[in-house]
Amino acid sequence: MLRTALHNLLAHKGRLAMTFIAVCLGVAFVSGTLVFADSSAAAYRAAAAKSFDGVAVTVTPKDPPPGTPENQHADGLDDALVRKLAAVPGVAAVRPSADGMAVLSASDGTPLRAGSAWANLAASYAPGPDGRDSRYPLAEGRAPRDGGEIAVDIGTADAGRFHLGDMITLATDGPVMTKRLVGLVRTADSRVTAGGTLALFDLATAQKLFAAPGRYTRIDLTAAPGTAEAVLADRVTEMLPAERAEAVSATAQALQQSILLDTLTRGYTKIPMIFAAVALFIGSFLIINTFTMLVSRRVRDIALLRAIGASRRQVVGSVLAEAALLGLAASVTGFLLGLGIAAALPALLSTDEHPLPRGSLAIGPIPLIAALFVGVGVTMAAALVPSLRAARVAPLEAMRSAQQPPSASRSWIRGAAGTALLLLGAGMLVSLSGAEDASVDNLQSAMFGCALLGAALIVLAPLLAGPVIRLFGTLTGRFGVVGHLARQNALRDPRRTAATAAALMISTALVGGLAVLGESTSRALDRQAAAGLAADYTIGTLNSMNSIDPAAVQRVAAVPGVRTSSAVADSTLFVSGHVRQISGVDPATVGAVMKLDFVNGSLDDLGPGRIALSKTIAEAQGVRTGGQVNARIGRDQAFHKYTVVGVYQDNPVAGDALGARAEVQKHAFVPGAIQRILLRADATATEQALRAAVGNSPLLRVQDRAAFVAEAAGTVGNLLTLMYGLLVIGVVIAALGVVNTLAMSVSERTRELGMLRALGLDRSGVRRMVVLEALTIAAFGTLLGLVSALFGAWAVGALANGAIPQYTLTIPWGTLLLVCLLSLAAGALAALVPAQRAAAMRPLQATAQA
């Protein structure tokens, strides 16, 4: 039986190639994603470890108690401490430095890689005895020597299009500065290589910017030969002032840095893994269909095997052995293809703003095991049903020349099961129409309902194929006899037609549903942002750790055409174990720049110890106006009772809570900071004038109302990217299924095609017939997919409506039309090879085949 399985596998190479490709795609995405994740983590760890070469221990100041001025953060690190550390046994060298954050403007004036505060590094160039800083080897130029000079790393220079001698605009946390670029350096710091920037100053300038004259933010120690890192760290800890400084080993720092970057970039592996899951799910239909067709073609062979003594177990084992051999070959090939995907993903996912690290591929046992499990396991699981069906073939089947249609009882069972799943799934989705929020339970119910709806359509598809394809007959009938034959061929085996169309149905349902939800959500976010913003312009920092220079706030208010200027301080509100956003506002001016719709209460009594909450947060806390919540703001470590003075409708501009600006500034992580300025202005106030008022600072973003509203829905772009990726995968695998089915159909109708040719049907007519059959199958799958997509999007949209009151179902007709055209085009293209093969048959030879 094993030899028989191997012979059967090699006898159908053309058909199995389609299944082989489908399994390869799934294995390649899974293994490639896992290798990519392991390789990225290894690259981060290697870069983090390399960035601490020559450093054994780093001394850093401890965070000061709340209320301590920012300029006292580095009081514990001074020249006296540097001398004490140099005298510690086992210390070979001491290198003090002053580090911080600086955002640069690119040559075109836009902020350079300014999305995250952790990524915009600034440091002092601290040369050793040899006049060089080993952390930052010079590539070109020289090190900065005074306050008017700066050096950057090569990656930053390339991203910003900087050249030696250029004047670079930058800001740390306040006024804008301009410095001349005098040097380019290399760095292995993974925070920079993972998408950050690096700016280097001379020591005196860095101390002035990030610490205080004569003070440092860190002191790096090099261990003498023979001195262990841990031992040196213990010695240094013993002599440090415990309340002012602490010692951390370089190994611990490298590990912390690697974990941070791994956490920040973990999402890059999710999209490829989703593609892998979809490829495997859709590909399983192709596998089942292929093995079902192969078993159907070998009914007489299997019956003869049974007649000469083969048991049912041997027949099942034979079919499963074919699947195992195919899965093993596909797993090996898919794994190799996955290595190529893993090598290509850093380039595909990297941007100028967020490049991913490059390094050698890290191939561990988990990706290899996953490839074998996915390739062999999925293929054998998909072949199980056809193998069991093959085992039920009785020896007398060898006497029959035609395949028997499914019995009426089996069709009745299929119809009952499909209808039950349909009613259960549809009922579960309809029950969500009254949902008031997108809670975890509601989301799980929606996903389960969609899964049941998809399963119901898969089960019912063979029964629906007849009526739907007959409905299409009015269109195919326009092509005369050829169109009639194409329709009859599609109806010849409804189960095969349904299984072939299932791949297109699933991909169309996924893409169509995501398209409708994405478009509806994007429009809702636009309306929500527009409804909450009354300002004509917004000026804001790129992250909450930056602040707007107080002098710039005054300059903005004085710009001609500005009627109202309202400064906002943003911070965090810790309440009931959750982190929320609180906006510190001036009650006298906030009404002119924010559209606040109060359910009850108002901002009239806003002040110390009194806040207003959004409706969602108030409901979660179970409070109304006059009630109290136990919370703390920013870096304040103590919880306080805050009285609720008002509850307003959710507003993305206001955030989760509103507080008095002075109180929010008092407890903010950057005390006294302003993060936003909201402006009402007439036509004489221009964006250029406002940018000039803030010194064209790269720390700030100036937006008019339209730009702000458009940005609110920007995250939906990720959903659209995912949608088109899923469409490509689904169409590719569905096309393989159509090729498989048509090839089998042409092979089964060899004598029939010969008769048609003999009766006068020319080659072009044969080609048209096969292509029309493919289009009929593709249209059937696309129609079912679109119907399920629209129904699912309507039902799931109720959850979004509960979370976003402005949500309404919006159908992107253009996108859905594109999906339909691509699906039909895939079917037509997939039919070209089988159609050409059918047309090339010679009438006499085809008629003579037995």
JOHUVEN-V731075 format. One record per backbone hydrogen bond with DSSP energy under -1.0 kcal/mol. NH is the residue of the N-H (numbers start at 0). CO is the residue of the C=O. E is the energy in kcal/mol with one decimal. If there is no record, write none. Layout:
NH CO E
NH CO E
//
This chain:
4 0 -2.5
5 1 -2.4
6 2 -2.5
7 3 -2.8
8 4 -2.2
9 5 -2.0
10 6 -1.5
15 11 -2.5
16 12 -1.6
18 14 -1.1
19 15 -3.0
20 16 -2.3
21 17 -2.1
22 18 -2.7
23 19 -2.4
24 20 -2.4
25 21 -1.8
26 22 -2.7
27 23 -3.1
28 24 -2.2
29 25 -2.2
30 26 -2.9
31 27 -2.4
32 28 -2.1
33 29 -2.1
34 30 -2.6
35 31 -2.5
36 32 -2.5
37 33 -2.4
38 34 -2.9
39 35 -2.6
40 36 -2.3
41 37 -2.3
42 38 -2.5
43 39 -2.5
44 40 -2.5
45 41 -2.7
46 42 -2.6
47 43 -3.0
48 44 -2.7
49 45 -2.5
50 46 -2.0
51 48 -1.1
52 49 -1.8
54 51 -2.2
55 220 -3.1
56 220 -1.5
57 247 -3.0
58 218 -2.9
59 245 -2.4
61 243 -1.8
67 64 -1.9
71 68 -1.6
72 69 -1.8
74 71 -1.3
76 73 -1.7
81 77 -1.9
82 78 -2.1
83 79 -1.8
84 80 -2.6
85 81 -1.9
87 84 -1.3
90 87 -1.9
91 221 -3.4
92 221 -1.2
94 219 -2.9
96 217 -2.6
99 121 -2.9
101 119 -1.4
102 170 -2.7
104 168 -2.7
105 109 -3.2
106 159 -2.0
108 105 -2.3
111 103 -2.9
118 115 -1.1
119 116 -1.0
120 118 -1.0
120 196 -2.1
121 99 -1.8
122 198 -2.3
124 200 -3.1
127 131 -2.9
130 127 -2.1
135 132 -1.4
138 183 -3.4
139 183 -1.8
141 181 -2.2
148 145 -1.7
149 179 -2.3
150 199 -1.9
151 182 -1.8
153 184 -1.9
156 152 -2.2
157 153 -2.5
158 154 -2.5
159 155 -2.4
161 156 -2.5
164 180 -3.0
165 162 -2.5
167 178 -3.6
169 176 -2.6
170 102 -1.9
176 169 -3.3
178 167 -2.4
179 147 -2.8
180 165 -3.0
181 149 -2.7
183 139 -2.5
184 151 -2.0
185 136 -2.4
191 188 -1.3
192 188 -2.3
193 189 -1.6
194 191 -1.7
196 118 -3.0
198 120 -1.7
199 150 -3.3
200 122 -2.4
205 201 -2.5
206 202 -2.5
207 203 -1.8
208 204 -2.1
209 205 -2.8
210 206 -1.9
214 211 -2.8
215 76 -2.1
216 96 -1.7
217 96 -1.8
218 58 -2.0
219 94 -2.6
220 56 -3.0
221 92 -2.6
223 89 -3.2
226 223 -2.2
231 227 -2.4
232 228 -2.2
233 229 -1.9
234 230 -2.1
235 231 -2.5
236 232 -2.2
237 233 -1.7
243 240 -2.2
244 240 -2.0
245 59 -2.5
247 57 -2.6
249 55 -2.4
252 248 -2.0
253 249 -2.7
254 250 -2.2
255 251 -2.4
256 252 -2.6
257 253 -2.3
258 254 -2.5
259 255 -2.4
260 256 -2.2
261 257 -2.4
262 258 -2.3
263 259 -2.2
264 260 -1.7
267 264 -1.7
268 265 -1.6
269 266 -1.2
272 268 -1.4
273 269 -2.2
274 270 -2.2
275 271 -2.1
276 272 -2.3
277 273 -2.5
278 274 -2.8
279 275 -2.5
280 276 -2.5
281 277 -2.9
282 278 -2.4
283 279 -1.7
285 281 -1.0
286 282 -2.3
287 283 -2.7
288 284 -2.7
289 285 -2.5
290 286 -2.5
291 287 -2.4
292 288 -2.4
293 289 -2.5
294 290 -2.6
295 291 -2.3
296 292 -2.3
297 293 -1.2
298 295 -1.1
301 297 -3.1
302 298 -2.5
303 299 -2.2
304 300 -2.2
305 301 -2.5
306 302 -2.3
307 303 -1.7
308 305 -1.3
309 304 -2.8
314 310 -2.0
315 311 -2.8
316 312 -2.7
317 313 -2.2
318 314 -2.2
319 315 -2.7
320 316 -2.2
321 317 -1.9
322 318 -2.0
323 319 -2.8
324 320 -2.7
325 321 -2.6
326 322 -3.1
327 323 -2.7
328 324 -2.3
329 325 -2.7
330 326 -2.4
331 327 -2.2
332 328 -2.3
333 329 -3.1
334 330 -2.5
335 331 -2.0
336 332 -2.5
337 333 -2.6
338 334 -1.7
339 335 -1.3
340 336 -1.9
341 337 -2.9
342 338 -2.0
343 339 -1.6
344 340 -2.3
347 343 -1.9
348 344 -3.1
349 345 -1.3
368 364 -2.8
369 365 -2.8
370 366 -2.2
371 367 -2.0
372 368 -2.8
373 369 -2.9
374 370 -2.8
375 371 -2.2
376 372 -1.1
377 373 -1.7
378 374 -1.3
379 375 -2.5
380 376 -2.4
381 377 -2.5
382 378 -1.6
386 382 -2.0
387 383 -2.5
388 384 -2.2
389 385 -2.2
390 386 -1.9
392 389 -1.5
396 393 -2.2
397 394 -1.9
398 395 -2.0
399 396 -1.6
410 406 -2.0
411 407 -2.3
412 408 -2.3
413 409 -2.4
414 410 -2.6
415 411 -2.5
416 412 -2.7
417 413 -2.7
418 414 -2.4
419 415 -2.2
420 416 -2.3
421 417 -2.5
422 418 -2.8
423 419 -2.4
424 420 -2.9
425 421 -2.8
426 422 -2.3
427 423 -2.0
428 424 -2.1
429 425 -2.9
430 426 -2.0
431 428 -1.0
432 429 -1.9
434 431 -2.2
442 438 -2.6
443 439 -2.5
444 440 -2.3
445 441 -2.3
446 442 -2.5
447 443 -2.5
448 444 -2.5
449 445 -2.4
450 446 -2.2
451 447 -2.3
452 448 -2.3
453 449 -2.5
454 450 -2.5
455 451 -2.5
456 452 -2.0
457 453 -2.0
458 454 -2.4
459 455 -2.6
460 456 -1.4
463 459 -2.2
464 460 -1.9
467 463 -2.3
468 464 -2.6
469 465 -2.3
470 466 -1.6
471 467 -1.7
473 470 -1.1
474 471 -1.8
475 471 -2.2
476 472 -2.4
477 474 -1.3
478 475 -1.9
479 476 -1.8
483 479 -2.0
484 480 -2.6
485 481 -2.1
486 482 -2.1
487 483 -2.2
488 484 -2.5
489 485 -1.9
490 486 -1.5
496 492 -2.4
497 493 -2.8
498 494 -2.5
499 495 -2.3
500 496 -2.5
501 497 -1.4
504 500 -2.6
505 501 -2.8
506 502 -2.2
507 503 -2.7
508 504 -2.4
509 505 -2.5
510 506 -2.6
511 507 -3.0
512 508 -2.3
513 509 -2.4
514 510 -2.5
515 511 -2.3
516 512 -2.5
517 513 -3.0
518 514 -2.5
519 515 -2.6
520 516 -2.8
521 517 -2.5
522 518 -2.3
523 519 -2.2
524 520 -2.8
525 521 -2.0
526 522 -2.4
527 523 -2.8
528 524 -2.6
529 525 -2.4
530 526 -2.5
531 527 -1.5
533 592 -2.1
534 592 -1.6
535 678 -2.9
536 678 -1.6
537 702 -2.8
538 676 -2.4
539 700 -2.2
540 674 -2.0
541 698 -1.4
545 542 -1.7
547 673 -2.7
551 548 -1.1
552 548 -1.4
553 549 -1.4
554 550 -2.0
555 551 -2.5
556 552 -1.7
557 553 -1.1
558 555 -1.5
561 558 -2.1
562 679 -2.7
563 679 -1.9
565 677 -2.5
567 675 -3.1
568 583 -2.2
570 581 -2.2
572 579 -3.0
573 631 -2.9
574 577 -2.3
577 574 -2.1
579 572 -3.0
581 570 -2.3
582 656 -2.5
583 568 -4.0
584 658 -2.7
588 585 -1.6
589 585 -2.4
591 588 -1.5
592 589 -1.1
593 589 -2.2
594 531 -1.7
595 593 -1.1
598 646 -3.0
599 646 -1.5
601 644 -1.8
605 602 -1.7
609 606 -2.3
610 642 -2.3
611 657 -2.5
612 645 -2.2
613 655 -2.4
614 647 -2.1
617 613 -2.7
618 614 -2.5
619 615 -2.1
620 616 -2.1
621 617 -1.1
622 617 -2.1
625 643 -3.3
626 623 -2.6
628 641 -2.3
630 639 -2.4
631 573 -1.6
633 571 -2.7
634 666 -2.4
635 632 -1.9
639 630 -3.2
641 628 -2.9
642 608 -2.5
643 626 -3.1
644 610 -2.7
646 599 -3.0
647 612 -2.0
648 596 -3.1
654 650 -2.5
656 580 -1.2
657 611 -2.6
658 582 -2.5
660 584 -1.9
663 659 -2.2
664 660 -2.7
665 661 -1.7
666 662 -1.4
671 664 -1.6
672 669 -2.0
674 567 -1.8
675 567 -2.2
676 538 -2.6
677 565 -2.7
678 536 -2.5
679 563 -2.4
681 560 -2.4
684 681 -1.5
689 685 -2.0
690 686 -2.4
691 687 -2.3
692 688 -1.7
693 689 -1.3
694 691 -1.6
695 690 -3.2
699 696 -1.3
700 539 -2.8
702 537 -2.7
704 535 -1.4
707 703 -2.2
708 704 -2.3
709 705 -2.3
710 706 -2.0
711 707 -1.3
713 710 -1.9
715 712 -1.4
716 713 -1.8
717 714 -1.1
719 715 -1.9
720 716 -2.3
721 717 -2.3
722 718 -2.3
723 719 -2.3
724 720 -1.9
725 721 -2.5
726 722 -2.1
727 723 -2.1
728 724 -2.1
729 725 -2.8
730 726 -2.6
731 727 -2.4
732 728 -2.4
733 729 -2.6
734 730 -2.5
735 731 -1.8
736 732 -2.0
737 733 -2.3
738 734 -2.4
739 735 -2.4
740 736 -2.6
741 737 -2.7
742 738 -2.5
743 739 -2.2
744 740 -2.7
745 741 -3.0
746 742 -2.2
747 743 -2.5
748 744 -1.5
749 746 -1.1
752 748 -3.3
753 749 -2.1
754 750 -2.3
755 751 -2.3
756 752 -2.4
757 753 -2.3
758 754 -1.9
759 756 -1.2
760 755 -2.5
765 761 -1.8
766 762 -2.5
767 763 -2.5
768 764 -2.2
769 765 -2.2
770 766 -2.5
771 767 -2.7
772 768 -1.9
773 769 -2.1
774 770 -2.5
775 771 -2.3
776 772 -2.1
777 773 -2.7
778 774 -2.7
779 775 -2.0
780 776 -2.2
781 777 -2.5
782 778 -2.5
783 779 -2.0
784 780 -2.1
785 781 -2.6
786 782 -2.3
787 783 -2.2
788 784 -2.3
789 785 -2.6
790 786 -2.2
791 787 -2.7
792 788 -2.7
793 789 -2.2
794 790 -2.3
795 791 -3.0
796 792 -1.8
797 794 -1.2
798 795 -1.6
799 795 -1.0
800 796 -2.3
801 797 -1.5
802 798 -1.5
803 799 -3.4
806 803 -2.3
812 810 -1.7
815 811 -2.4
816 812 -2.4
817 813 -2.0
818 814 -2.3
819 815 -2.3
820 816 -2.6
821 817 -2.5
822 818 -2.3
823 819 -2.6
824 820 -2.7
825 821 -2.4
826 822 -2.0
827 823 -2.4
828 824 -2.7
829 825 -2.3
830 826 -1.0
831 828 -1.2
834 830 -2.6
835 831 -2.5
836 832 -2.3
837 833 -2.5
838 834 -2.5
839 835 -1.4
840 837 -1.2
845 841 -2.7
846 842 -2.3
847 843 -1.6
//
